[in-house]
Amino acid sequence: MIKERGGLISNETKLLNSDENPTISVVMSTCNKKKFLKNSIESILKQTFINFEFIIIDDESTDGSIELIQEYTEKDDRIIFIKNTRKMGYYHNLQLGFKIAKGKYIARMDDDDISELTRLSKQVIYLEKNKHITVLGSFVDVIGDPDMEICGKNIDDPEILSVLLNIDSFIYNSSVMIRKSFLDLHTLTYNTKYNLAEDYILWSTILLVGGKVQNYPEILIHCRMHKKNIITNKTMMLARQKMLRRFFDTDNELQEFISIYYNQDNILRLPLINIIKDLSEKNIKQKVLPQCAFDKTIDKLNGCLEPAFDKNNIPVVLATDNNYFPYLGVAIASIIKTSTTTNNYDIIVLEEDIDSYRKKQLLSLIDNYSNIKIRFINMKPLIEGQNDRAIFYLSGHFTTATYYRFFIADLLKKYEKVIYIDSDVIVLDDLANLYKVNIGDNLIAAVPDVEMIKTVSAENEGIYNTNYSSYIPNILKVTNYLKYFQAGVIIFNIKELIKENFSQKCIDKLKQIKTPIIVDQDILNAVCYEQVYLLDMKWNAVWNPFIWNNHHIRCLPIDFYNNFLIAFNKPSIIHYASVTKPWSSPERAESSYFWSVARETPFYEEIIMKNTKIFNNTQSINCEPWEIVRYITLYKKLTFKCVRNKIKYKVSFGDARRKRKMRYNEIKKQKDELKAFLRI
């Protein structure tokens, strides 16, 4: 049986050790880390699993560490304390610890890290049940420098690690538990010839002789990272080349590969996914690893997810950046508010570098919901994997996040279909009802763009002169403007999109058009034209027709006009698709949908602060308060006019373009002068 504080933890797991030997040998090397040593030692001594020896080797500390360890040694006979008479070095100490270890398993522990109290228990149970695993690390939480990262801290799959370990050490040294019998059989330990790369060469050698490496899929250790922890040395590259050489016919080919992907400091110069894709191509010829291992790795790096629930899974995807995060939080709160217990809601957020505190705020919304999960996909590898981030053309209030949906089919290839919604929406009906809509073999389902149809209809009647009526059929190749859709709410038919190589088609079309007026929405229309199922307008009831020249809404074809009014009066999703938003214009009637939900979220105060900050910056202006309010209102109107006139002149030609650009410059000048006056 496995011994644990409070009794036995398993009736099934039996140990092969004799009663005289401990199950685990924990090995620690230390030198002048008294500042952190107490917490580190206690995190081991207080483990729920108790059948271990704790080998601590001190390398001539002078800061009181020796005295501290001796105190613990007197209190706990599981500690084996070794004091070096001369400085031997970190990995030499670990070699010694491995040599004298009596346990069936060897667990590593650094002198400034902290183990979860159930770490040893969870790792030993897992290794007992999974005899094929040789090295078991764990997920890692970084303490100390918040900007430091750990390679592979959330990668657990052995096949994926077998690929990634050709590139770097994706196992954190202080988190591992190793089968001692495997080390003894193959005469393996840390190789001090590879200075500062000893752990990486040990894991890679274990792989080469047939071992398997895995990370336990929970955070079991909190590691303290400092700038000096990061190493980029020649011996690390030598160790890496030992693994990479298997994929090449000649040394020259290997060196050419390294020169492409690594700089002179041995740091990757291109995104990790690029080098993995290249190695995957070489593996087809060399057959070093099963090709499925590369496929899984590429999916993982692309952020590919499995459905969160086995049945009644309603996948919903949103995209955000840091600026829009609180509004995304309100949108998700509205999804939760309209959810039902008979369905499971699989919410996926596409983002880049949203900090952990904000994610915890969002996750707090589902504390009491077992049928709702929220997961995050960092889009940076995919976006930067395009080599030139500048291809993602932006205008007006749009950010790169709007292009994330290009990659949904690749990210969620395990799904049948998914719902995408913008972050500036409020959901008023159960999204399960939208998900159940049968869209056949169409690529996507979406709502016709009322604003665009109104604009083109008005242009056809001579009211506008925007040239959208030329741009849409001639540039986008959408020959029937009545089928141009609004991209704020979309059902993606994943299987059909994969067949069409959708993501690549979007990128190719973007490179061709270069400066789409309504950015990704134009590209989606161009790629999906004639393969779109048109949804009931209630699923994307946009409020901008009543903001942008609302008296022209009657230019809509009569059936569109009537359907839009019905949808707008009883929407299933209200979409604030305009530069004017409910958080900046709470006086608008439709803003109440937003604020009624926002008040119940942890983002409410932030939203208030963001939208009152402009007033705080004007306190020292020598004006009456009512005048400041009037100026701020004027500034918002000018901002809106700037965006509108910029779009107008960009879709115009000849003399009309010249006049509209002059008008745009006049308005922008007024706006900039007012901005300077208001100090915002």
C-alpha positions in Angstrom: 0.0 0.0 0.0 1.0 3.6 -0.5 1.3 5.4 2.8 -0.2 8.8 3.2 -1.0 11.1 6.2 -4.4 10.1 7.5 -4.2 6.5 6.3 -3.8 4.6 3.0 -4.7 6.3 -0.2 -5.2 3.3 -2.4 -6.3 -0.3 -1.9 -5.2 -1.3 -5.4 -1.7 0.2 -5.8 1.0 -2.1 -4.4 4.7 -1.2 -4.2 7.5 -3.5 -5.3 10.0 -2.1 -2.7 10.8 -3.9 0.4 9.6 -2.2 3.6 13.2 -1.2 4.4 13.4 1.2 1.4 11.5 4.4 0.9 9.2 4.6 -2.1 10.6 8.0 -3.2 14.0 9.7 -2.9 13.6 13.5 -3.1 16.9 15.0 -4.2 17.7 18.7 -3.6 21.0 20.6 -4.2 21.3 24.0 -2.4 23.7 26.8 -2.1 23.1 30.2 -0.3 19.3 30.1 -0.8 18.3 30.5 2.9 15.8 33.2 1.8 13.7 30.6 0.1 14.9 27.3 1.6 12.5 27.1 4.6 9.4 27.2 2.4 10.9 24.8 -0.1 11.9 22.2 2.6 8.6 22.4 4.4 6.6 21.9 1.2 8.3 18.5 1.0 8.2 17.5 4.7 4.4 18.3 4.8 3.5 16.1 1.8 0.4 14.0 2.3 2.6 11.1 1.0 5.0 10.2 3.8 7.1 7.2 2.7 10.2 9.1 1.3 13.7 10.0 2.0 14.8 13.6 1.5 18.4 14.0 0.3 19.7 17.5 0.7 23.2 18.3 -0.5 24.7 21.7 0.4 27.4 23.2 -1.8 29.3 25.3 0.8 26.6 27.8 1.7 27.7 30.8 3.8 24.3 32.4 4.5 23.0 30.3 7.3 21.5 27.6 5.1 23.5 24.8 6.7 22.3 25.7 10.2 18.7 25.8 8.9 19.0 22.4 7.3 20.5 20.9 10.5 17.5 22.2 12.5 15.2 20.3 10.2 17.4 17.2 10.2 17.1 17.0 14.0 13.3 17.1 13.8 12.8 14.7 10.8 14.8 11.5 10.3 13.7 11.3 6.7 16.3 14.0 5.8 19.7 12.8 4.7 22.0 15.9 4.9 25.3 16.0 3.0 27.7 18.9 3.3 30.3 19.4 0.6 33.8 20.3 1.9 34.4 22.1 -1.4 32.1 23.5 -4.1 31.1 20.8 -6.5 28.4 22.4 -8.5 24.6 21.9 -8.9 24.6 18.9 -11.3 27.4 17.1 -9.6 25.4 17.3 -6.4 22.4 15.9 -8.2 24.6 13.0 -9.6 25.5 12.2 -6.0 21.9 12.3 -4.9 20.8 10.0 -7.7 23.7 7.6 -6.8 22.8 7.2 -3.2 19.0 7.3 -3.6 17.2 4.1 -2.3 13.7 4.9 -3.6 11.9 3.2 -6.4 11.3 6.7 -7.7 13.5 9.8 -7.7 11.8 13.2 -7.3 13.6 16.4 -8.0 13.2 19.6 -5.9 15.0 22.9 -6.2 15.8 25.0 -3.2 13.7 28.0 -4.1 10.6 26.2 -5.5 7.5 25.1 -3.6 5.7 21.8 -4.1 1.9 21.3 -3.8 1.3 19.2 -0.7 -0.2 16.4 -2.8 2.5 16.4 -5.4 4.3 13.2 -4.4 1.1 11.4 -3.8 -0.3 12.2 -7.3 2.9 11.5 -9.1 3.6 8.1 -7.5 0.0 6.9 -8.0 0.2 7.9 -11.7 3.5 6.1 -12.2 2.2 3.0 -10.5 -0.8 2.9 -12.9 1.2 3.9 -16.0 4.2 1.6 -16.2 5.2 2.9 -19.6 6.0 6.4 -18.4 9.6 6.9 -17.3 9.7 10.6 -16.4 6.7 12.4 -15.0 6.9 16.2 -14.6 3.9 18.4 -14.0 2.3 21.7 -15.0 4.1 24.6 -13.4 3.2 27.9 -11.9 5.8 30.7 -12.1 6.5 32.8 -9.1 9.1 35.5 -8.9 9.5 37.4 -12.1 5.9 37.6 -13.6 7.4 38.1 -17.2 9.3 34.8 -17.2 7.8 31.8 -19.0 8.5 28.0 -18.8 8.7 25.9 -22.0 5.8 23.5 -22.2 4.4 24.3 -18.7 0.9 23.2 -19.9 1.8 20.3 -22.2 1.2 16.8 -20.9 0.9 14.5 -23.9 3.9 12.1 -24.3 3.7 12.1 -28.1 3.7 15.9 -28.3 6.6 16.0 -25.8 8.5 13.5 -27.9 8.4 16.1 -30.8 9.0 19.2 -28.7 12.0 17.7 -26.9 13.9 17.9 -30.2 13.7 21.7 -29.8 14.0 22.5 -26.1 13.5 21.1 -22.6 9.8 21.1 -22.2 10.1 19.4 -18.9 10.7 21.5 -15.8 13.6 19.9 -13.9 12.3 20.5 -10.4 8.9 19.0 -11.2 10.0 15.5 -12.2 9.7 12.1 -10.7 11.7 9.4 -12.5 11.8 5.6 -12.4 15.2 4.7 -10.8 15.1 1.3 -12.4 15.2 2.8 -15.9 18.1 5.0 -15.0 20.0 2.0 -13.5 19.2 -0.2 -16.5 20.6 2.3 -19.0 23.3 3.8 -16.7 21.8 7.3 -17.0 22.3 10.4 -14.9 23.0 14.1 -15.4 25.8 14.5 -17.9 28.0 17.4 -16.7 29.8 17.5 -20.0 26.7 19.5 -21.3 27.2 22.4 -18.9 23.8 24.1 -18.1 22.0 21.7 -20.4 22.3 18.6 -18.2 18.6 18.2 -17.6 17.7 18.5 -21.3 20.3 16.0 -22.4 19.0 13.6 -19.7 15.3 13.8 -20.9 16.4 13.5 -24.6 18.6 10.6 -23.9 15.8 8.8 -22.1 13.7 9.3 -25.2 16.5 8.0 -27.4 16.8 4.7 -25.5 13.0 4.1 -25.5 11.7 5.9 -22.4 8.6 8.0 -22.4 8.2 11.5 -20.9 5.0 13.1 -19.7 3.8 16.0 -17.5 1.0 15.5 -14.9 -1.8 17.7 -16.1 -2.1 19.7 -12.9 0.1 22.4 -11.3 2.1 20.5 -8.7 5.0 22.9 -8.3 5.5 26.6 -8.1 8.9 27.5 -9.6 10.8 30.7 -8.8 12.1 32.1 -12.0 14.8 34.8 -12.3 16.5 36.3 -15.4 19.6 34.2 -14.6 17.6 31.0 -14.9 17.5 31.5 -18.7 20.3 29.9 -20.6 21.3 30.2 -24.2 24.6 28.5 -24.5 26.6 26.5 -27.0 26.3 23.2 -25.1 22.5 23.6 -25.2 22.7 23.8 -29.0 25.0 20.8 -29.1 22.5 18.8 -27.1 19.7 20.0 -29.4 21.7 19.0 -32.5 22.0 15.4 -31.1 18.2 15.2 -31.3 17.7 17.1 -34.6 20.4 15.2 -36.5 18.1 12.2 -36.9 15.9 14.3 -39.3 18.7 15.1 -41.8 20.8 13.1 -44.3 23.9 15.3 -43.8 25.4 17.6 -41.2 25.3 20.5 -43.8 21.5 20.1 -44.1 21.3 20.3 -40.3 23.5 23.4 -40.0 21.4 25.1 -42.7 18.3 24.3 -40.8 19.7 25.7 -37.6 20.9 28.9 -39.3 17.3 29.5 -40.6 15.6 29.0 -37.2 18.1 30.1 -34.6 20.1 33.4 -34.1 23.7 33.7 -33.0 22.5 33.5 -29.3 20.8 30.1 -30.1 17.4 31.6 -29.6 14.5 30.8 -32.0 14.1 33.6 -34.5 10.8 32.3 -35.8 7.6 31.0 -34.0 7.9 27.5 -32.7 5.1 26.2 -34.9 7.2 27.1 -38.0 10.1 24.9 -37.0 7.7 22.0 -36.0 6.0 22.2 -39.4 9.3 22.1 -41.2 10.5 19.1 -39.0 7.2 17.4 -39.8 8.0 17.5 -43.5 11.4 16.1 -42.9 9.9 13.3 -40.7 7.8 12.1 -43.6 11.0 11.0 -45.3 13.2 10.0 -42.3 10.4 8.4 -40.2 12.0 9.3 -36.9 8.7 9.6 -35.1 5.1 8.5 -35.9 3.7 11.3 -38.1 0.6 11.4 -35.9 2.9 12.8 -33.1 3.7 15.8 -35.4 0.0 16.2 -36.3 -1.0 16.3 -32.6 1.8 18.8 -31.9 0.8 21.2 -34.7 -2.8 21.0 -33.5 -1.7 21.8 -29.9 0.5 24.7 -30.9 -2.3 26.0 -33.1 -4.5 25.8 -30.0 -6.8 23.0 -31.2 -9.3 22.0 -28.6 -11.4 19.0 -27.9 -15.1 19.6 -27.2 -15.5 20.4 -23.5 -18.5 18.1 -23.0 -19.4 14.7 -24.5 -23.1 15.6 -25.2 -25.4 18.6 -25.6 -22.3 20.7 -26.3 -23.0 24.2 -27.5 -19.7 25.7 -28.6 -19.5 29.5 -28.6 -16.4 31.4 -29.7 -15.5 35.0 -29.0 -12.4 37.1 -29.7 -11.0 39.9 -27.7 -8.0 42.1 -26.8 -7.1 43.7 -23.5 -9.1 46.8 -24.3 -12.3 45.0 -25.1 -12.0 42.3 -22.4 -14.6 43.9 -19.9 -17.2 44.1 -22.7 -16.4 40.5 -23.7 -17.1 39.7 -20.0 -20.5 41.3 -20.2 -21.3 39.4 -23.4 -20.4 36.1 -21.8 -22.5 37.0 -18.7 -25.5 37.4 -21.0 -24.8 33.9 -22.5 -24.8 32.5 -19.0 -27.9 34.4 -18.1 -29.9 32.9 -21.0 -28.4 29.3 -20.6 -30.4 26.3 -19.6 -29.5 23.3 -17.5 -30.4 20.8 -20.3 -27.4 22.0 -22.4 -23.7 22.3 -21.9 -22.0 25.6 -23.0 -18.4 25.3 -24.3 -17.2 29.0 -24.4 -13.9 29.6 -26.1 -12.1 32.9 -26.0 -9.5 33.8 -28.7 -7.0 36.2 -27.2 -3.4 37.4 -27.1 -1.7 37.7 -23.7 -4.7 38.5 -21.5 -3.2 38.5 -18.0 -4.2 35.7 -15.5 -6.1 38.1 -13.1 -8.5 39.1 -15.8 -9.0 35.5 -16.8 -9.8 34.6 -13.2 -12.4 37.5 -13.2 -14.0 36.0 -16.2 -13.9 32.4 -14.8 -15.6 33.6 -11.6 -18.8 34.1 -13.7 -19.2 30.3 -13.9 -18.3 29.3 -10.3 -21.8 27.9 -9.8 -22.3 26.3 -13.2 -21.2 22.8 -13.8 -22.6 22.9 -17.4 -20.5 25.9 -18.6 -16.8 26.0 -19.3 -14.6 28.9 -20.4 -11.3 28.2 -22.1 -8.7 30.4 -23.7 -6.7 30.1 -26.9 -3.7 32.4 -27.3 -3.7 33.5 -30.9 -0.2 34.9 -31.0 1.5 31.8 -32.5 -1.1 31.7 -35.4 -1.0 35.4 -36.0 2.8 35.6 -35.9 3.0 32.4 -37.9 1.9 34.4 -40.9 5.4 35.9 -41.0 4.1 39.4 -41.7 1.6 40.6 -39.1 1.1 43.7 -41.3 -1.1 41.7 -43.7 -3.9 42.1 -41.2 -5.1 45.4 -42.5 -6.9 47.6 -39.9 -9.0 50.7 -40.1 -11.3 52.7 -37.8 -11.9 51.0 -34.5 -10.9 47.5 -35.6 -8.0 45.6 -34.1 -6.1 42.4 -35.1 -8.6 40.4 -32.9 -11.2 40.8 -35.6 -9.1 38.4 -37.8 -9.0 35.6 -35.3 -12.1 34.0 -36.7 -10.2 33.2 -39.9 -8.6 30.4 -38.0 -11.6 28.9 -36.2 -11.9 25.9 -38.5 -8.2 24.9 -37.9 -8.5 25.5 -34.1 -11.7 23.6 -33.6 -11.4 20.8 -36.2 -12.8 18.3 -33.6 -16.1 20.1 -33.7 -19.0 19.7 -36.1 -20.0 23.4 -36.0 -19.5 26.4 -33.7 -21.2 29.7 -33.0 -19.0 32.8 -33.3 -20.2 36.1 -31.7 -18.6 39.5 -31.4 -17.7 40.9 -28.0 -20.0 43.9 -28.3 -23.3 41.9 -28.1 -25.9 41.0 -25.5 -27.5 37.6 -25.9 -31.2 37.6 -25.0 -32.1 34.0 -26.1 -30.6 30.6 -25.4 -27.8 30.1 -27.9 -28.8 26.4 -28.1 -31.7 27.5 -30.2 -29.3 29.1 -32.7 -27.0 26.1 -32.7 -29.8 23.8 -33.6 -30.5 25.7 -36.9 -29.8 23.3 -39.8 -27.5 25.1 -42.2 -27.0 22.1 -44.5 -23.7 21.9 -46.3 -23.2 25.7 -46.4 -19.9 27.0 -45.1 -21.4 29.4 -42.7 -24.7 30.9 -41.5 -25.1 34.6 -40.9 -27.6 37.5 -41.0 -27.7 39.9 -44.0 -25.9 43.2 -43.2 -28.8 45.7 -42.9 -26.5 48.7 -42.8 -24.6 47.7 -46.0 -27.9 46.8 -47.8 -29.3 50.2 -46.7 -26.2 52.0 -47.9 -26.1 50.4 -51.3 -29.9 50.8 -51.8 -29.6 54.5 -50.9 -26.7 54.8 -53.4 -28.8 53.1 -56.1 -31.4 55.8 -55.4 -28.9 58.5 -55.7 -29.0 59.5 -52.0 -25.4 58.3 -51.3 -22.3 58.2 -53.5 -20.1 55.8 -51.6 -19.1 53.5 -54.5 -20.0 50.4 -52.3 -22.3 49.4 -55.2 -19.1 49.0 -57.3 -16.7 47.8 -54.6 -18.9 44.8 -53.5 -19.4 43.1 -56.9 -16.1 44.2 -58.5 -13.6 43.8 -55.6 -15.3 41.3 -53.4 -17.1 39.5 -56.2 -20.3 39.5 -54.3 -22.6 40.1 -57.2 -25.8 40.3 -55.2 -25.4 42.8 -52.4 -28.6 41.6 -50.7 -26.5 38.5 -49.8 -23.7 40.5 -48.1 -23.7 39.4 -44.5 -22.9 40.9 -41.2 -20.0 39.0 -39.5 -20.9 39.7 -35.8 -22.8 36.4 -35.4 -21.8 33.4 -37.5 -22.4 29.7 -37.4 -19.2 28.0 -38.7 -19.7 24.6 -40.4 -16.4 23.2 -39.4 -16.3 20.1 -41.5 -17.2 22.0 -44.7 -14.7 24.7 -44.0 -11.9 22.3 -43.5 -12.7 20.7 -46.9 -12.5 24.2 -48.5 -9.1 25.0 -46.7 -11.0 28.0 -45.4 -8.3 29.6 -43.2 -5.7 29.7 -46.1 -8.4 31.0 -48.5 -9.1 33.9 -46.2 -5.4 34.7 -45.9 -4.9 34.5 -49.6 -7.9 36.7 -50.3 -6.7 39.2 -47.7 -3.3 39.4 -49.5 -5.1 39.9 -52.8 -7.4 42.7 -51.7 -4.9 44.1 -49.2 -7.1 47.0 -47.8 -10.6 45.7 -47.3 -12.9 48.5 -46.2 -14.7 46.5 -43.5 -11.6 44.4 -42.8 -12.2 40.7 -42.2 -16.0 41.0 -42.8 -15.3 41.8 -46.5 -12.9 38.9 -46.8 -15.4 36.4 -45.2 -18.1 37.6 -47.7 -15.7 37.2 -50.6 -14.6 33.7 -49.6 -18.0 32.4 -48.6 -20.3 34.0 -51.2 -23.1 31.7 -52.4 -22.3 29.3 -49.6 -24.0 31.2 -46.8 -27.2 30.2 -45.0 -29.1 33.4 -44.2 -30.4 33.4 -40.6 -33.4 35.2 -39.1 -32.3 38.8 -38.4 -33.2 38.5 -34.7 -29.9 36.6 -34.2 -27.9 39.7 -35.1 -30.1 42.8 -34.5 -27.7 45.6 -35.2 -28.3 49.0 -33.8 -26.2 51.1 -36.2 -29.0 51.8 -38.8 -30.6 54.0 -36.2 -27.3 55.8 -35.6 -26.0 56.3 -39.1 -28.6 58.5 -41.0 -31.5 56.6 -39.6 -33.9 58.4 -41.9 -32.4 56.5 -44.8 -33.3 53.1 -43.3 -36.4 53.2 -45.4 -34.2 52.8 -48.4 -34.1 49.1 -47.6 -36.2 46.8 -49.7 -39.6 46.6 -48.1 -39.2 42.9 -46.9 -35.8 43.6 -45.4 -37.2 46.7 -43.7 -40.1 44.8 -42.2 -38.0 41.9 -41.1 -35.4 44.1 -39.5 -38.0 46.1 -37.5 -39.5 42.8 -36.2 -36.0 41.5 -35.2 -35.0 44.8 -33.6 -38.2 45.0 -31.6 -37.7 41.5 -30.2 -34.0 40.6 -30.7 -32.4 37.3 -29.7 -29.0 39.0 -29.9 -28.5 42.8 -29.9 -25.3 43.8 -31.6 -23.8 47.2 -30.9 -22.1 47.3 -34.3 -20.9 50.9 -34.5 -18.2 53.2 -33.2 -20.9 54.4 -30.9 -21.3 51.9 -28.1 -23.7 51.5 -25.1 -20.9 52.1 -22.6 -20.1 55.5 -24.2 -23.7 56.4 -25.0 -25.8 55.0 -22.1 -28.6 57.5 -22.9 -29.7 55.4 -25.9 -32.7 53.2 -25.2 -31.1 50.1 -26.5 -28.1 50.6 -24.1 -30.3 49.3 -21.3 -29.8 45.7 -22.6 -26.0 46.1 -22.0 -26.2 47.9 -18.6 -28.7 45.5 -17.1 -26.1 42.7 -17.5 -23.0 44.7 -16.9 -24.1 45.7 -13.4 -24.0 42.0 -12.4 -20.4 41.4 -13.5 -17.0 42.0 -11.9 -16.2 44.3 -14.9 -18.8 46.9 -14.0 -16.5 49.3 -12.1 -13.8 49.0 -14.8 -16.4 49.9 -17.5 -17.5 52.9 -15.5 -13.9 54.0 -14.9 -12.9 53.6 -18.6 -15.8 55.8 -19.7 -15.5 58.5 -17.0 -11.7 58.8 -17.4 -12.3 61.3 -20.1 -14.1 63.6 -17.5 -11.2 63.2 -15.0 -8.7 64.5 -17.5 -10.7 67.7 -18.0 -11.0 68.8 -14.3 -8.4 71.6 -14.7 -10.0 73.2 -17.8 -11.4 76.6 -17.1 -15.0 75.9 -18.2 -18.3 75.3 -16.6 -19.0 71.5 -16.2 -21.9 71.7 -18.6 -19.6 73.2 -21.2 -17.1 70.3 -20.8 -19.9 67.8 -21.3 -21.0 69.6 -24.4 -17.4 69.6 -25.7 -17.0 65.9 -24.9 -20.2 65.1 -26.7 -18.9 67.1 -29.7 -15.6 65.3 -29.6 -17.4 61.9 -29.8 -19.5 63.1 -32.7 -16.4 64.3 -34.6 -14.7 60.9 -33.9 -17.7 59.2 -35.4 -17.7 61.5 -38.4 -14.0 60.9 -38.9 -14.5 57.2 -39.2 -17.5 57.6 -41.5 -15.8 60.1 -43.8 -12.6 58.1 -44.0 -14.6 55.1 -45.2 -16.5 57.3 -47.7 -13.4 58.7 -49.3 -11.6 55.4 -49.5 -14.5 53.9 -51.5 -14.7 56.9 -53.8 -12.8 57.7 -57.0 -11.7 60.7 -58.9 -13.1 64.1 -58.0 -15.5 62.7 -55.4 -12.6 61.0 -53.6 -10.6 64.3 -53.5 -13.5 66.3 -52.1 -14.3 63.6 -49.5 -10.7 63.4 -48.4 -10.6 67.2 -47.9 -13.7 66.9 -45.8 -12.2 64.1 -43.8 -9.0 66.2 -43.1 -11.2 69.2 -42.0 -13.1 67.1 -39.5 -10.0 65.4 -38.3 -8.3 68.7 -37.7 -11.3 69.9 -35.6 -11.3 66.7 -33.7 -7.6 66.9 -32.9 -7.9 70.5 -31.8 -10.7 69.6 -29.5 -8.8 66.6 -28.2 -5.8 68.9 -27.3 -8.2 71.4 -25.6 -9.8 68.6 -23.5 -6.4 67.0 -22.8 -7.6 63.5 -23.6 
